[in-house]
Amino acid sequence: MLLEEELYYQMIDGVLLRCLDKEEAKVLMGEVHEGVCGSHQSAYKMKWVIRRNGYFWPAMLEDCFTYYRGCLVCQKFENVHRAPASAMNPIIKP
């Protein structure tokens, strides 16, 4: 749908999502993935946040996966296990 020289994608429920080009999508993925808090979202979460904020492009999920897999910080700490090295001891309630 074209409104005021902006292209929009209309979802089944009638919600309009603004269509982005490759450069705008790249900047938006960077903001969502690294963001102010640096949360480093996964690809599915990035797609959800982007659609929730009203944006769309046809290859959104594939681009999110490409961006997520290219993030050096995510790849550096991917194999870090956050479990204790020893067995956990249960606490018995008196």
N, CA, C and O atoms as a GROMACS GRO file, in nm:
protein
  376
    1MET      N    1   0.085  -0.116   0.000
    1MET     CA    2   0.000   0.000   0.000
    1MET      C    3   0.091   0.124   0.000
    1MET      O    4   0.191   0.128   0.071
    2LEU      N    5   0.055   0.222  -0.078
    2LEU     CA    6   0.134   0.344  -0.088
    2LEU      C    7   0.056   0.459  -0.025
    2LEU      O    8  -0.052   0.495  -0.073
    3LEU      N    9   0.110   0.517   0.082
    3LEU     CA   10   0.048   0.631   0.150
    3LEU      C   11   0.149   0.743   0.161
    3LEU      O   12   0.256   0.727   0.219
    4GLU      N   13   0.115   0.858   0.104
    4GLU     CA   14   0.200   0.978   0.110
    4GLU      C   15   0.344   0.946   0.071
    4GLU      O   16   0.438   0.987   0.139
    5GLU      N   17   0.359   0.874  -0.039
    5GLU     CA   18   0.489   0.838  -0.098
    5GLU      C   19   0.573   0.749  -0.007
    5GLU      O   20   0.695   0.745  -0.022
    6GLU      N   21   0.512   0.679   0.085
    6GLU     CA   22   0.577   0.578   0.169
    6GLU      C   23   0.511   0.444   0.141
    6GLU      O   24   0.388   0.436   0.131
    7LEU      N   25   0.591   0.338   0.130
    7LEU     CA   26   0.538   0.205   0.103
    7LEU      C   27   0.511   0.133   0.235
    7LEU      O   28   0.596   0.132   0.324
    8TYR      N   29   0.392   0.074   0.247
    8TYR     CA   30   0.352   0.003   0.368
    8TYR      C   31   0.306  -0.138   0.332
    8TYR      O   32   0.253  -0.162   0.224
    9TYR      N   33   0.329  -0.230   0.426
    9TYR     CA   34   0.281  -0.367   0.413
    9TYR      C   35   0.161  -0.382   0.506
    9TYR      O   36   0.171  -0.352   0.625
   10GLN      N   37   0.047  -0.429   0.451
   10GLN     CA   38  -0.072  -0.444   0.533
   10GLN      C   39  -0.083  -0.589   0.580
   10GLN      O   40  -0.088  -0.681   0.499
   11MET      N   41  -0.086  -0.607   0.710
   11MET     CA   42  -0.102  -0.741   0.768
   11MET      C   43  -0.247  -0.785   0.759
   11MET      O   44  -0.334  -0.707   0.721
   12ILE      N   45  -0.273  -0.911   0.795
   12ILE     CA   46  -0.406  -0.968   0.785
   12ILE      C   47  -0.506  -0.891   0.871
   12ILE      O   48  -0.622  -0.872   0.832
   13ASP      N   49  -0.462  -0.847   0.990
   13ASP     CA   50  -0.552  -0.776   1.080
   13ASP      C   51  -0.564  -0.627   1.048
   13ASP      O   52  -0.629  -0.553   1.123
   14GLY      N   53  -0.502  -0.581   0.939
   14GLY     CA   54  -0.516  -0.442   0.896
   14GLY      C   55  -0.407  -0.349   0.944
   14GLY      O   56  -0.408  -0.231   0.908
   15VAL      N   57  -0.314  -0.397   1.024
   15VAL     CA   58  -0.205  -0.314   1.074
   15VAL      C   59  -0.108  -0.286   0.960
   15VAL      O   60  -0.073  -0.376   0.885
   16LEU      N   61  -0.066  -0.160   0.947
   16LEU     CA   62   0.028  -0.121   0.843
   16LEU      C   63   0.170  -0.118   0.898
   16LEU      O   64   0.195  -0.055   1.001
   17LEU      N   65   0.262  -0.185   0.830
   17LEU     CA   66   0.403  -0.185   0.866
   17LEU      C   67   0.480  -0.112   0.758
   17LEU      O   68   0.462  -0.140   0.639
   18ARG      N   69   0.566  -0.019   0.796
   18ARG     CA   70   0.644   0.058   0.700
   18ARG      C   71   0.753  -0.028   0.639
   18ARG      O   72   0.830  -0.091   0.711
   19CYS      N   73   0.760  -0.031   0.507
   19CYS     CA   74   0.862  -0.108   0.436
   19CYS      C   75   0.993  -0.031   0.434
   19CYS      O   76   0.995   0.090   0.411
   20LEU      N   77   1.103  -0.102   0.457
   20LEU     CA   78   1.236  -0.042   0.461
   20LEU      C   79   1.321  -0.093   0.346
   20LEU      O   80   1.300  -0.204   0.297
   21ASP      N   81   1.420  -0.011   0.304
   21ASP     CA   82   1.517  -0.059   0.206
   21ASP      C   83   1.634  -0.124   0.281
   21ASP      O   84   1.634  -0.128   0.404
   22LYS      N   85   1.733  -0.173   0.207
   22LYS     CA   86   1.844  -0.248   0.269
   22LYS      C   87   1.923  -0.164   0.369
   22LYS      O   88   1.958  -0.213   0.476
   23GLU      N   89   1.952  -0.040   0.336
   23GLU     CA   90   2.031   0.043   0.426
   23GLU      C   91   1.956   0.076   0.556
   23GLU      O   92   2.013   0.068   0.664
   24GLU      N   93   1.830   0.111   0.544
   24GLU     CA   94   1.750   0.139   0.664
   24GLU      C   95   1.734   0.013   0.749
   24GLU      O   96   1.736   0.020   0.872
   25ALA      N   97   1.718  -0.102   0.683
   25ALA     CA   98   1.704  -0.228   0.756
   25ALA      C   99   1.832  -0.262   0.832
   25ALA      O  100   1.826  -0.310   0.945
   26LYS      N  101   1.946  -0.237   0.770
   26LYS     CA  102   2.074  -0.266   0.836
   26LYS      C  103   2.093  -0.180   0.960
   26LYS      O  104   2.138  -0.228   1.064
   27VAL      N  105   2.059  -0.053   0.950
   27VAL     CA  106   2.070   0.038   1.065
   27VAL      C  107   1.973  -0.004   1.175
   27VAL      O  108   2.009  -0.005   1.292
   28LEU      N  109   1.851  -0.039   1.137
   28LEU     CA  110   1.751  -0.081   1.235
   28LEU      C  111   1.792  -0.210   1.305
   28LEU      O  112   1.774  -0.223   1.426
   29MET      N  113   1.846  -0.307   1.230
   29MET     CA  114   1.892  -0.432   1.293
   29MET      C  115   2.005  -0.405   1.392
   29MET      O  116   2.011  -0.468   1.497
   30GLY      N  117   2.094  -0.313   1.358
   30GLY     CA  118   2.201  -0.276   1.450
   30GLY      C  119   2.148  -0.216   1.578
   30GLY      O  120   2.196  -0.246   1.687
   31GLU      N  121   2.047  -0.130   1.566
   31GLU     CA  122   1.987  -0.067   1.684
   31GLU      C  123   1.916  -0.169   1.771
   31GLU      O  124   1.923  -0.163   1.894
   32VAL      N  125   1.846  -0.263   1.708
   32VAL     CA  126   1.772  -0.363   1.785
   32VAL      C  127   1.868  -0.463   1.849
   32VAL      O  128   1.851  -0.498   1.966
   33HIS      N  129   1.967  -0.509   1.774
   33HIS     CA  130   2.057  -0.613   1.824
   33HIS      C  131   2.152  -0.560   1.932
   33HIS      O  132   2.163  -0.619   2.039
   34GLU      N  133   2.219  -0.451   1.902
   34GLU     CA  134   2.316  -0.397   1.997
   34GLU      C  135   2.250  -0.298   2.091
   34GLU      O  136   2.279  -0.298   2.210
   35GLY      N  137   2.164  -0.215   2.040
   35GLY     CA  138   2.078  -0.126   2.117
   35GLY      C  139   2.148  -0.044   2.223
   35GLY      O  140   2.270  -0.048   2.238
   36VAL      N  141   2.070   0.030   2.297
   36VAL     CA  142   2.120   0.115   2.403
   36VAL      C  143   2.174   0.030   2.518
   36VAL      O  144   2.278   0.062   2.575
   37CYS      N  145   2.104  -0.076   2.550
   37CYS     CA  146   2.144  -0.161   2.662
   37CYS      C  147   2.239  -0.272   2.618
   37CYS      O  148   2.295  -0.340   2.704
   38GLY      N  149   2.259  -0.292   2.490
   38GLY     CA  150   2.350  -0.396   2.442
   38GLY      C  151   2.301  -0.535   2.473
   38GLY      O  152   2.378  -0.618   2.520
   39SER      N  153   2.173  -0.563   2.447
   39SER     CA  154   2.116  -0.691   2.487
   39SER      C  155   2.149  -0.805   2.392
   39SER      O  156   2.134  -0.921   2.430
   40HIS      N  157   2.192  -0.776   2.270
   40HIS     CA  158   2.230  -0.878   2.171
   40HIS      C  159   2.122  -0.985   2.155
   40HIS      O  160   2.142  -1.101   2.190
   41GLN      N  161   2.009  -0.943   2.102
   41GLN     CA  162   1.895  -1.031   2.081
   41GLN      C  163   1.925  -1.137   1.976
   41GLN      O  164   2.010  -1.118   1.890
   42SER      N  165   1.853  -1.250   1.983
   42SER     CA  166   1.864  -1.353   1.880
   42SER      C  167   1.786  -1.308   1.757
   42SER      O  168   1.717  -1.206   1.760
   43ALA      N  169   1.796  -1.385   1.648
   43ALA     CA  170   1.733  -1.346   1.523
   43ALA      C  171   1.581  -1.342   1.534
   43ALA      O  172   1.517  -1.250   1.484
   44TYR      N  173   1.522  -1.442   1.600
   44TYR     CA  174   1.376  -1.445   1.614
   44TYR      C  175   1.326  -1.329   1.699
   44TYR      O  176   1.224  -1.268   1.668
   45LYS      N  177   1.398  -1.299   1.804
   45LYS     CA  178   1.359  -1.187   1.892
   45LYS      C  179   1.376  -1.054   1.818
   45LYS      O  180   1.294  -0.964   1.834
   46MET      N  181   1.482  -1.042   1.737
   46MET     CA  182   1.502  -0.920   1.658
   46MET      C  183   1.384  -0.900   1.562
   46MET      O  184   1.331  -0.790   1.551
   47LYS      N  185   1.344  -1.007   1.493
   47LYS     CA  186   1.232  -0.999   1.400
   47LYS      C  187   1.104  -0.957   1.472
   47LYS      O  188   1.029  -0.873   1.423
   48TRP      N  189   1.080  -1.015   1.588
   48TRP     CA  190   0.961  -0.982   1.666
   48TRP      C  191   0.961  -0.836   1.707
   48TRP      O  192   0.859  -0.768   1.694
   49VAL      N  193   1.074  -0.785   1.755
   49VAL     CA  194   1.084  -0.646   1.800
   49VAL      C  195   1.066  -0.551   1.682
   49VAL      O  196   0.999  -0.448   1.694
   50ILE      N  197   1.126  -0.584   1.568
   50ILE     CA  198   1.116  -0.498   1.450
   50ILE      C  199   0.970  -0.490   1.403
   50ILE      O  200   0.920  -0.381   1.375
   51ARG      N  201   0.903  -0.604   1.393
   51ARG     CA  202   0.762  -0.603   1.350
   51ARG      C  203   0.674  -0.535   1.453
   51ARG      O  204   0.578  -0.466   1.418
   52ARG      N  205   0.706  -0.554   1.580
   52ARG     CA  206   0.628  -0.491   1.686
   52ARG      C  207   0.637  -0.338   1.680
   52ARG      O  208   0.542  -0.269   1.718
   53ASN      N  209   0.751  -0.287   1.633
   53ASN     CA  210   0.770  -0.143   1.621
   53ASN      C  211   0.722  -0.087   1.489
   53ASN      O  212   0.735   0.033   1.464
   54GLY      N  213   0.664  -0.173   1.402
   54GLY     CA  214   0.598  -0.123   1.282
   54GLY      C  215   0.682  -0.119   1.157
   54GLY      O  216   0.658  -0.034   1.071
   55TYR      N  217   0.780  -0.207   1.143
   55TYR     CA  218   0.864  -0.209   1.023
   55TYR      C  219   0.859  -0.346   0.958
   55TYR      O  220   0.830  -0.446   1.022
   56PHE      N  221   0.888  -0.349   0.827
   56PHE     CA  222   0.881  -0.472   0.751
   56PHE      C  223   0.972  -0.463   0.629
   56PHE      O  224   0.988  -0.355   0.571
   57TRP      N  225   1.030  -0.575   0.590
   57TRP     CA  226   1.090  -0.596   0.458
   57TRP      C  227   1.082  -0.745   0.429
   57TRP      O  228   1.078  -0.825   0.523
   58PRO      N  229   1.081  -0.784   0.302
   58PRO     CA  230   1.049  -0.923   0.267
   58PRO      C  231   1.144  -1.028   0.326
   58PRO      O  232   1.096  -1.134   0.367
   59ALA      N  233   1.272  -1.004   0.330
   59ALA     CA  234   1.368  -1.104   0.379
   59ALA      C  235   1.411  -1.074   0.522
   59ALA      O  236   1.530  -1.084   0.554
   60MET      N  237   1.318  -1.037   0.606
   60MET     CA  238   1.351  -0.991   0.742
   60MET      C  239   1.420  -1.098   0.825
   60MET      O  240   1.524  -1.071   0.885
   61LEU      N  241   1.365  -1.218   0.830
   61LEU     CA  242   1.422  -1.323   0.916
   61LEU      C  243   1.560  -1.365   0.867
   61LEU      O  244   1.651  -1.384   0.949
   62GLU      N  245   1.579  -1.380   0.737
   62GLU     CA  246   1.709  -1.418   0.683
   62GLU      C  247   1.814  -1.311   0.713
   62GLU      O  248   1.927  -1.343   0.750
   63ASP      N  249   1.776  -1.184   0.698
   63ASP     CA  250   1.869  -1.075   0.728
   63ASP      C  251   1.902  -1.070   0.877
   63ASP      O  252   2.016  -1.040   0.914
   64CYS      N  253   1.804  -1.098   0.962
   64CYS     CA  254   1.830  -1.100   1.106
   64CYS      C  255   1.927  -1.212   1.142
   64CYS      O  256   2.016  -1.192   1.225
   65PHE      N  257   1.911  -1.330   1.080
   65PHE     CA  258   2.003  -1.440   1.105
   65PHE      C  259   2.144  -1.404   1.058
   65PHE      O  260   2.242  -1.434   1.126
   66THR      N  261   2.155  -1.342   0.941
   66THR     CA  262   2.285  -1.302   0.889
   66THR      C  263   2.352  -1.202   0.982
   66THR      O  264   2.472  -1.213   1.010
   67TYR      N  265   2.276  -1.105   1.030
   67TYR     CA  266   2.332  -1.005   1.121
   67TYR      C  267   2.373  -1.069   1.253
   67TYR      O  268   2.480  -1.040   1.306
   68TYR      N  269   2.287  -1.156   1.306
   68TYR     CA  270   2.313  -1.222   1.435
   68TYR      C  271   2.438  -1.310   1.427
   68TYR      O  272   2.520  -1.308   1.518
   69ARG      N  273   2.452  -1.385   1.319
   69ARG     CA  274   2.568  -1.473   1.304
   69ARG      C  275   2.696  -1.396   1.275
   69ARG      O  276   2.805  -1.449   1.296
   70GLY      N  277   2.685  -1.273   1.228
   70GLY     CA  278   2.802  -1.191   1.201
   70GLY      C  279   2.848  -1.107   1.318
   70GLY      O  280   2.950  -1.039   1.309
   71CYS      N  281   2.775  -1.110   1.427
   71CYS     CA  282   2.810  -1.031   1.545
   71CYS      C  283   2.927  -1.099   1.617
   71CYS      O  284   2.914  -1.212   1.664
   72LEU      N  285   3.039  -1.032   1.626
   72LEU     CA  286   3.158  -1.090   1.688
   72LEU      C  287   3.142  -1.113   1.837
   72LEU      O  288   3.193  -1.211   1.891
   73VAL      N  289   3.072  -1.024   1.905
   73VAL     CA  290   3.052  -1.040   2.049
   73VAL      C  291   2.968  -1.164   2.078
   73VAL      O  292   2.998  -1.239   2.171
   74CYS      N  293   2.863  -1.185   1.999
   74CYS     CA  294   2.779  -1.304   2.019
   74CYS      C  295   2.856  -1.432   1.989
   74CYS      O  296   2.841  -1.531   2.060
   75GLN      N  297   2.939  -1.430   1.887
   75GLN     CA  298   3.015  -1.549   1.851
   75GLN      C  299   3.126  -1.577   1.952
   75GLN      O  300   3.160  -1.693   1.976
   76LYS      N  301   3.182  -1.473   2.010
   76LYS     CA  302   3.292  -1.489   2.106
   76LYS      C  303   3.245  -1.559   2.233
   76LYS      O  304   3.316  -1.643   2.288
   77PHE      N  305   3.126  -1.524   2.280
   77PHE     CA  306   3.075  -1.579   2.406
   77PHE      C  307   2.967  -1.685   2.385
   77PHE      O  308   2.893  -1.718   2.478
   78GLU      N  309   2.958  -1.740   2.264
   78GLU     CA  310   2.853  -1.837   2.235
   78GLU      C  311   2.869  -1.966   2.315
   78GLU      O  312   2.770  -2.021   2.362
   79ASN      N  313   2.991  -2.015   2.333
   79ASN     CA  314   3.015  -2.143   2.398
   79ASN      C  315   3.042  -2.132   2.548
   79ASN      O  316   3.083  -2.230   2.610
   80VAL      N  317   3.022  -2.016   2.606
   80VAL     CA  318   3.045  -1.999   2.749
   80VAL      C  319   2.927  -2.058   2.825
   80VAL      O  320   2.812  -2.019   2.804
   81HIS      N  321   2.957  -2.154   2.912
   81HIS     CA  322   2.851  -2.216   2.992
   81HIS      C  323   2.838  -2.140   3.122
   81HIS      O  324   2.937  -2.113   3.190
   82ARG      N  325   2.718  -2.107   3.157
   82ARG     CA  326   2.694  -2.030   3.278
   82ARG      C  327   2.639  -2.117   3.391
   82ARG      O  328   2.555  -2.072   3.469
   83ALA      N  329   2.686  -2.238   3.399
   83ALA     CA  330   2.645  -2.329   3.505
   83ALA      C  331   2.761  -2.344   3.604
   83ALA      O  332   2.877  -2.331   3.564
   84PRO      N  333   2.732  -2.371   3.728
   84PRO     CA  334   2.840  -2.388   3.825
   84PRO      C  335   2.926  -2.510   3.791
   84PRO      O  336   2.876  -2.608   3.735
   85ALA      N  337   3.054  -2.503   3.827
   85ALA     CA  338   3.148  -2.611   3.795
   85ALA      C  339   3.126  -2.733   3.883
   85ALA      O  340   3.162  -2.844   3.844
   86SER      N  341   3.070  -2.715   4.000
   86SER     CA  342   3.049  -2.828   4.090
   86SER      C  343   2.900  -2.859   4.100
   86SER      O  344   2.814  -2.782   4.057
   87ALA      N  345   2.872  -2.975   4.160
   87ALA     CA  346   2.733  -3.013   4.178
   87ALA      C  347   2.668  -2.923   4.282
   87ALA      O  348   2.732  -2.882   4.379
   88MET      N  349   2.544  -2.894   4.262
   88MET     CA  350   2.472  -2.808   4.356
   88MET      C  351   2.420  -2.891   4.472
   88MET      O  352   2.372  -3.003   4.453
   89ASN      N  353   2.430  -2.837   4.592
   89ASN     CA  354   2.383  -2.907   4.713
   89ASN      C  355   2.245  -2.855   4.751
   89ASN      O  356   2.226  -2.734   4.763
   90PRO      N  357   2.151  -2.944   4.770
   90PRO     CA  358   2.018  -2.898   4.809
   90PRO      C  359   2.019  -2.848   4.954
   90PRO      O  360   2.093  -2.899   5.038
   91ILE      N  361   1.938  -2.751   4.980
   91ILE     CA  362   1.923  -2.698   5.116
   91ILE      C  363   1.796  -2.760   5.175
   91ILE      O  364   1.687  -2.748   5.120
   92ILE      N  365   1.814  -2.826   5.288
   92ILE     CA  366   1.702  -2.892   5.353
   92ILE      C  367   1.636  -2.794   5.448
   92ILE      O  368   1.702  -2.731   5.530
   93LYS      N  369   1.507  -2.783   5.435
   93LYS     CA  370   1.431  -2.690   5.517
   93LYS      C  371   1.412  -2.749   5.656
   93LYS      O  372   1.368  -2.864   5.668
   94PRO      N  373   1.444  -2.674   5.763
   94PRO     CA  374   1.431  -2.730   5.899
   94PRO      C  375   1.286  -2.744   5.941
   94PRO      O  376   1.258  -2.790   6.052
   0.00000   0.00000   0.00000
